[in-house]
Amino acid sequence: MPILIDFHALKDILGPPMYEMEVSERLSQPGVAIGLAWTPLGGQIMFVEASRMDGEGQLTLTGQLGNVMKESAHLAISWLRSNAKKYHLTTASGSFDLLDNTDIHLHFPAGAVTKDGPSAGVTIVTCLASLFSGRLVRSDVAMTGEITLRGLVLPVGGIKDKVLAAHRAGLKRIIIPQRNEKDLEEIPGNVRQDLAFVTASCLDEVLDAAFDGGFTIKTRPGLLSSKLKIFSLLACSYQLYNCKELLVTIIFFLFLQN
């Protein structure tokens, strides 16, 4: 006679769940992002948390990190510092130097588990961008990818296991390196249908996909309008005074201002 095993029977056999993911709750404030990691037991989601405080420009890393992951964290903060004006990222005092009188603490929960590898690079950048912009990362997105100092996103391993882990956690949008797109063929069709994949070749594309409405800063209409008016006046001045060198210098200066 067959034995029927339903939800209640499973609970009696296996006991209560060991933990709850609580993904949306943990992403309810800026400075948190979800990465995807590979382990010998399969893929898993990995939270990255960041906070900032008054200090002397120190970067603190906790969570049993290996050397490669530590280097990824330093790469991430260096790239963000070099692009702070582009994205209007500032410290609490308004400085574009993100380490100006500011300490940053990056934490990778599950501190008893050793973590290493380069694939958390995109997650660290997204986490820090959230922290300094004050914007929330989408609660349904997870990501994986190595980064370079120039903002490129490089391929990583374990894509199938990582995607399956994201699917189990109920996440819907997965950001992977563009050069890993071929690895999606290994994922079961029923899983692929439930997910939206974003393939990124650079960090600009990662940030645009990780935040609602994108993350690229566009020129403010009022500022552009003012510059066009000034340009028009300068053009008239050129016709009157025929000073080409002065005109070119002033226009170049105006359009380089942030």
C-alpha positions as CSV (number, residue, x, y, z in Angstrom):
1,M,0.0,0.0,0.0
2,P,1.6,3.4,-1.1
3,I,2.3,5.9,1.7
4,L,1.1,9.5,1.1
5,I,3.7,12.1,2.1
6,D,2.2,15.6,2.2
7,F,3.5,18.9,3.6
8,H,2.5,18.1,7.2
9,A,4.2,14.7,7.0
10,L,7.4,16.3,5.7
11,K,7.4,18.7,8.6
12,D,7.0,15.7,11.0
13,I,9.8,13.8,9.3
14,L,12.3,16.6,8.7
15,G,11.4,18.9,11.5
16,P,10.9,22.7,11.3
17,P,13.0,24.8,8.7
18,M,16.5,25.5,10.0
19,Y,16.2,29.2,8.9
20,E,14.2,31.6,6.9
21,M,15.6,33.6,4.0
22,E,13.7,36.8,4.7
23,V,15.1,38.3,1.5
24,S,12.8,41.3,1.2
25,E,13.2,42.2,4.9
26,R,17.0,42.2,4.7
27,L,16.9,44.5,1.7
28,S,14.7,47.1,3.3
29,Q,17.5,49.6,3.7
30,P,20.3,50.9,1.6
31,G,23.7,49.2,1.7
32,V,22.6,45.6,1.2
33,A,22.8,43.4,-2.0
34,I,22.5,39.7,-2.8
35,G,25.2,37.8,-4.5
36,L,25.4,34.2,-5.7
37,A,28.1,31.8,-4.5
38,W,29.2,28.3,-5.4
39,T,30.1,25.7,-2.8
40,P,31.0,22.0,-3.0
41,L,27.4,21.3,-1.9
42,G,25.9,23.5,-4.7
43,G,25.0,27.2,-5.1
44,Q,23.7,29.5,-2.5
45,I,22.7,33.2,-2.1
46,M,25.0,35.5,-0.2
47,F,24.1,38.8,1.4
48,V,26.6,41.7,1.4
49,E,26.1,44.5,3.9
50,A,27.8,47.8,4.1
51,S,27.7,50.7,6.5
52,R,29.7,54.0,6.8
53,M,30.7,56.1,9.7
54,D,32.9,59.1,10.5
55,G,36.6,58.0,10.4
56,E,39.9,58.3,8.6
57,G,39.2,56.5,5.3
58,Q,39.6,52.9,6.5
59,L,37.9,49.9,4.8
60,T,37.0,47.1,7.2
61,L,36.1,43.6,5.9
62,T,34.5,40.9,8.0
63,G,33.0,37.5,7.4
64,Q,36.0,35.1,7.1
65,L,37.1,36.4,3.7
66,G,40.0,35.0,1.6
67,N,42.6,37.2,-0.1
68,V,40.9,37.2,-3.5
69,M,37.6,38.4,-2.1
70,K,39.4,41.1,-0.1
71,E,41.0,42.3,-3.3
72,S,37.6,42.4,-5.0
73,A,36.3,44.7,-2.2
74,H,39.3,47.1,-2.7
75,L,38.7,47.0,-6.4
76,A,35.0,47.9,-5.9
77,I,35.6,50.9,-3.7
78,S,38.4,52.2,-6.0
79,W,36.0,52.0,-9.0
80,L,33.3,53.7,-7.2
81,R,35.6,56.5,-6.0
82,S,36.7,57.1,-9.5
83,N,33.1,57.3,-10.7
84,A,31.6,59.1,-7.8
85,K,30.9,62.3,-9.7
86,K,29.4,60.4,-12.6
87,Y,26.8,58.8,-10.3
88,H,26.6,61.7,-7.8
89,L,27.8,59.5,-4.9
90,T,28.9,61.5,-1.9
91,T,29.8,61.1,1.8
92,A,27.6,62.4,4.5
93,S,29.4,65.8,4.2
94,G,28.9,66.0,0.5
95,S,32.4,65.0,-0.7
96,F,32.9,63.0,-3.8
97,D,35.9,61.3,-2.2
98,L,34.0,58.4,-0.6
99,L,36.7,57.8,1.9
100,D,37.0,61.5,3.0
101,N,36.7,61.4,6.8
102,T,34.6,58.3,6.3
103,D,35.2,54.6,7.3
104,I,33.4,51.8,5.4
105,H,32.6,48.4,6.9
106,L,31.7,45.6,4.6
107,H,30.3,42.4,6.1
108,F,29.5,39.0,4.6
109,P,27.1,37.2,7.0
110,A,27.6,33.5,7.9
111,G,30.8,34.5,9.6
112,A,31.8,31.0,10.5
113,V,32.0,30.0,6.8
114,T,35.2,30.8,4.9
115,K,34.5,32.7,1.6
116,D,36.8,33.4,-1.3
117,G,36.8,34.0,-5.0
118,P,36.3,36.9,-7.4
119,S,32.6,36.4,-8.2
120,A,31.3,38.8,-5.5
121,G,32.8,41.8,-7.2
122,V,29.6,43.0,-8.9
123,T,27.7,42.5,-5.6
124,I,30.1,44.6,-3.6
125,V,29.9,47.4,-6.1
126,T,26.1,47.3,-6.1
127,C,26.0,47.2,-2.3
128,L,28.3,50.2,-1.9
129,A,26.5,52.2,-4.7
130,S,23.3,51.6,-2.7
131,L,24.9,52.8,0.5
132,F,26.3,56.1,-1.0
133,S,23.2,56.9,-3.1
134,G,20.7,56.0,-0.4
135,R,18.8,53.9,-2.9
136,L,17.5,50.4,-2.3
137,V,18.6,47.5,-4.4
138,R,15.7,45.6,-6.0
139,S,14.6,42.9,-3.6
140,D,14.1,40.3,-6.4
141,V,17.6,40.6,-7.9
142,A,20.8,38.5,-7.3
143,M,24.1,38.7,-9.2
144,T,27.5,37.2,-9.8
145,G,30.6,38.4,-11.7
146,E,34.2,39.3,-11.4
147,I,35.2,43.0,-11.9
148,T,38.2,44.9,-13.2
149,L,39.5,48.3,-12.2
150,R,38.1,49.7,-15.5
151,G,34.6,48.5,-14.7
152,L,34.5,45.4,-16.9
153,V,32.5,42.3,-15.8
154,L,34.4,39.1,-16.3
155,P,33.0,35.5,-16.5
156,V,32.8,33.2,-13.4
157,G,32.1,29.6,-12.8
158,G,29.2,27.7,-11.3
159,I,26.5,29.5,-13.1
160,K,24.0,26.6,-13.1
161,D,24.2,26.0,-9.4
162,K,24.1,29.7,-8.6
163,V,21.0,30.2,-10.7
164,L,19.2,27.2,-9.1
165,A,20.0,28.7,-5.7
166,A,18.5,32.0,-6.7
167,H,15.4,30.2,-8.0
168,R,15.0,28.3,-4.7
169,A,15.2,31.6,-2.8
170,G,12.3,33.1,-4.9
171,L,14.5,35.7,-6.7
172,K,13.3,36.7,-10.2
173,R,16.1,38.7,-11.8
174,I,19.6,37.3,-12.2
175,I,22.6,39.4,-13.4
176,I,25.4,37.4,-14.9
177,P,28.5,38.3,-17.0
178,Q,27.8,38.6,-20.7
179,R,30.4,35.9,-21.4
180,N,28.5,33.5,-19.2
181,E,25.4,33.6,-21.4
182,K,26.2,30.3,-23.0
183,D,26.0,28.6,-19.6
184,L,22.3,29.3,-19.3
185,E,21.7,26.4,-21.7
186,E,22.6,24.0,-18.8
187,I,19.7,25.3,-16.7
188,P,16.4,23.4,-16.8
189,G,13.8,25.0,-19.0
190,N,11.2,25.3,-16.3
191,V,13.6,27.3,-14.1
192,R,14.6,29.6,-17.0
193,Q,11.0,30.4,-17.7
194,D,10.6,31.7,-14.1
195,L,13.6,34.0,-14.3
196,A,14.6,37.2,-16.1
197,F,18.3,37.2,-17.0
198,V,20.4,40.3,-17.5
199,T,23.8,39.8,-19.1
200,A,26.3,42.5,-18.3
201,S,29.6,43.4,-19.9
202,C,30.3,46.4,-17.6
203,L,29.4,47.7,-14.2
204,D,27.2,50.5,-15.7
205,E,24.9,47.7,-17.0
206,V,25.0,45.9,-13.6
207,L,23.9,49.0,-11.7
208,D,21.2,49.9,-14.2
209,A,19.7,46.4,-13.8
210,A,20.0,46.3,-10.0
211,F,18.0,49.4,-9.2
212,D,14.4,50.3,-10.1
213,G,14.5,52.9,-12.9
214,G,18.2,52.3,-13.6
215,F,21.2,54.0,-12.0
216,T,22.7,56.1,-14.8
217,I,22.7,59.8,-13.9
218,K,21.4,62.0,-16.7
219,T,22.0,65.7,-17.2
220,R,19.4,67.8,-15.4
221,P,17.1,69.5,-18.0
222,G,17.4,72.9,-16.3
223,L,21.2,72.7,-16.3
224,L,21.3,71.7,-19.9
225,S,18.9,74.5,-20.8
226,S,21.1,77.1,-19.0
227,K,24.2,75.9,-20.8
228,L,22.5,76.1,-24.2
229,K,21.5,79.7,-23.4
230,I,25.1,80.6,-22.5
231,F,26.2,78.9,-25.7
232,S,23.8,81.0,-27.7
233,L,25.1,84.2,-26.0
234,L,28.7,83.2,-26.6
235,A,28.0,82.6,-30.3
236,C,26.6,86.1,-30.6
237,S,29.7,87.4,-28.8
238,Y,31.9,85.6,-31.3
239,Q,30.1,87.2,-34.2
240,L,30.7,90.6,-32.6
241,Y,34.3,90.3,-31.4
242,N,35.6,87.4,-33.6
243,C,37.6,85.9,-30.6
244,K,37.6,82.2,-31.6
245,E,40.2,81.0,-29.0
246,L,38.3,82.6,-26.1
247,L,35.0,81.2,-27.3
248,V,36.3,77.6,-27.6
249,T,38.0,77.8,-24.1
250,I,34.8,79.0,-22.4
251,I,32.5,76.4,-24.1
252,F,34.9,73.6,-23.2
253,F,35.0,74.7,-19.6
254,L,31.2,75.0,-19.3
255,F,30.4,71.6,-20.7
256,L,32.9,69.8,-18.5
257,Q,31.2,71.1,-15.3
258,N,29.2,68.6,-13.2
